[in-house]
């Protein structure tokens, strides 16, 4: 056995679950649940590094860069899941957040034996998908030693792309070659070495924070509402109506009408209702504010208030003149 793997906490035996095969079903599940409680706390210990990673990603994406998840096995599948949810949730171009798994798309459903050990395959993938120095590559591996992921990260570094590691062990091989390494230590797994359990949960929580944090900073959230979502099914259309109503206070009918005029774009519909502009004007205002709805509403309302005040001042100056004219006419 490699000494590297022997020292990994995720490969160690968990004394708390040593007799998990001897207890009844409820106690078995309680043991699992007890261990799961450790996961969010381990992620919290990494908040400062996660914040750095979010800021790094934000800087890249706002300047035209892209985000690439690279993983293998369970780690790769978690990356694919997170990336695939960005377009419907935040209305992003599928190219903005991409995910790749060792063994290709087949490996999402079926294990492709040996693919994760292909270091050159990881490096080749980075070249093939056209990663540039403007992009960010996020390598995901519980052990921090998967050759496919290490090869991809090394190649990304050679290209000049910033790199982030997501692992569940300290002092990993991945941490040595990444610009930032997020490493929540979840301890030995319930079933020794089964990193789809606590490690997978921790990775999912971290990836949730990375993409959600970046999308908030990119202005794709208003308060805590997903105003850039795509109403691609009945549930999401209903949610769109409710979001427009919640922000603007209009009725179902008015929200539906505004959404249709806005081409089913929630942000645009809200801006139209809040400021009285038409769809074309709303699009231009949003573009000016890089899609930041709150900023757009605030500035437009400020402009409207300033215009109204100016008109009142002008009207106030005209009134005495009119009164004088009327008086002169009487004389």
Secondary structure as GFF3:
##gff-version 3
##sequence-region A 1 331
A	DSSP	alpha_helix	3	6	.	.	.	ID=ss1
A	DSSP	three_ten_helix	9	11	.	.	.	ID=ss2
A	DSSP	three_ten_helix	15	17	.	.	.	ID=ss3
A	DSSP	alpha_helix	25	44	.	.	.	ID=ss4
A	DSSP	alpha_helix	47	62	.	.	.	ID=ss5
A	DSSP	beta_strand	67	71	.	.	.	ID=ss6
A	DSSP	alpha_helix	73	90	.	.	.	ID=ss7
A	DSSP	beta_strand	97	101	.	.	.	ID=ss8
A	DSSP	alpha_helix	106	109	.	.	.	ID=ss9
A	DSSP	three_ten_helix	115	117	.	.	.	ID=ss10
A	DSSP	alpha_helix	119	128	.	.	.	ID=ss11
A	DSSP	beta_strand	136	140	.	.	.	ID=ss12
A	DSSP	alpha_helix	147	159	.	.	.	ID=ss13
A	DSSP	beta_strand	162	167	.	.	.	ID=ss14
A	DSSP	three_ten_helix	174	176	.	.	.	ID=ss15
A	DSSP	beta_strand	180	183	.	.	.	ID=ss16
A	DSSP	alpha_helix	198	217	.	.	.	ID=ss17
A	DSSP	alpha_helix	234	248	.	.	.	ID=ss18
A	DSSP	alpha_helix	252	261	.	.	.	ID=ss19
A	DSSP	alpha_helix	266	275	.	.	.	ID=ss20
A	DSSP	alpha_helix	279	288	.	.	.	ID=ss21
A	DSSP	alpha_helix	293	330	.	.	.	ID=ss22
###
